[in-house]
Amino acid sequence: MTYSVKSGSIKPSSTLALSARANGLRAAGRAVLNFTVGEPDFRTPAHIAQAGIQAIIDGKTRYTPSSGTESLRRAICRKLKDDNGLEYRSDQIVVSNGAKHSLYNIFTAVLNEGDEVLIPAPYWLSYPEMVKLAGGTPAFVCAGPENGFKPTVRQLEAACTPRTKAVIINSPNNPTGCVYSRAELEGVAEFALRRGLLVISDEIYEKLIYDADAPHVSIASLGGDIFKQTVVVNGVSKSYAMTGWRIGYTASSGELAEIMGNIQSHCASNPNSIAQEAALAAIAGPQDCVEEMRAGFERRRDCIYGRLSGIKGIKAARPQGAFYVFADVSEICASGGFADAAAFSERLLDDCGVAVVPCADFGMPGFVRFSFSLSLEEITKGMDLLEEFAKKRG
Ligand code: PLP
């Protein structure tokens, strides 16, 4: 059997692989503190879970319209208006099986073979693979710590070619936790409009924001022109601890929404009917659960960032959102004799049972990502172990 050339170019997800390795060690009886996790450790709030159960009991178990139920799409429109100041009609919303699926629909709808997509690096590792699957070419724009891991307009300009079709903005960001300011987004918007690019704005971590001086701003809200040229991606996975339910959505021009709806109708029929009812309860229901989880994450952010900042050889960037700390480990790699961040991470897991993600696949070798989706006790224990480990290698 021969497989497609395209499939051969796709890398397996290294975060899932590492998480699986950590779980494997745990299953073998080792104590593992897993800082690789990309999902909230909270349970789906009870009223949301109950809505899912009720949907089954009420027989809401059949195909729905391919872009999602009208009630869910209307609730999403209300959310986008109330939270983000964005006015969409329900036919501009496409609900999919997770934001990942939403992104895949976008790339499939807009890219022709060889079209380029600007991806600021470091990036969430699925973007380039999805762009490639859709026939496009990722064009990386390296945005290092000197500008808070956000590309300048000059850098974006330098990476732009006649084949560039779109630019991805992910704020709050995975893996760095950085949040783009209004002024930074205005720069990106002006650039995208001048170059005629589609802006793909991944706002999945929108609700997990920790600093009053770094609020979430949707680039689509910065004016009528950029509104038309942006597709907003969001979902319930991270905000409502609903990763397994698989509901994400896009808000875009009606034309793009219709195309994505058509694509989805053939590939997936519709997003899961039961999960749509649960997502409706999440989006239209009481929001105190979101604030509780956010506040919990903020305490963890303060704890882990404070601890990491005191460890010699590791330079952590203070995250303003999401639930990750991005840290430069090149100094400890040099002093400890580790070839790279992957070797450092492997040794840390083997010696101390502390699992972190090395970030070469996120476009920034020399860095690792710590998720803080663990209890404060686990974070403290993990940091104690890391501190000991670093002392021996400093
Ligand atoms: N976008 C980013 C930046 C993410 O980190 C993730 C998940 O890790 C997603 C999108 C996908 O979310 P979902 O679970 O809704 O597919």
Boltz pocket constraint, residues with backbone or C-beta under 6 A from the ligand:
constraints:
  - pocket:
      binder: B
      contacts: [[A, 38], [A, 97], [A, 98], [A, 99], [A, 100], [A, 101], [A, 124], [A, 170], [A, 172], [A, 173], [A, 174], [A, 202], [A, 204], [A, 234], [A, 235], [A, 236], [A, 237], [A, 243], [A, 246], [A, 247], [A, 248]]
      max_distance: 6.0
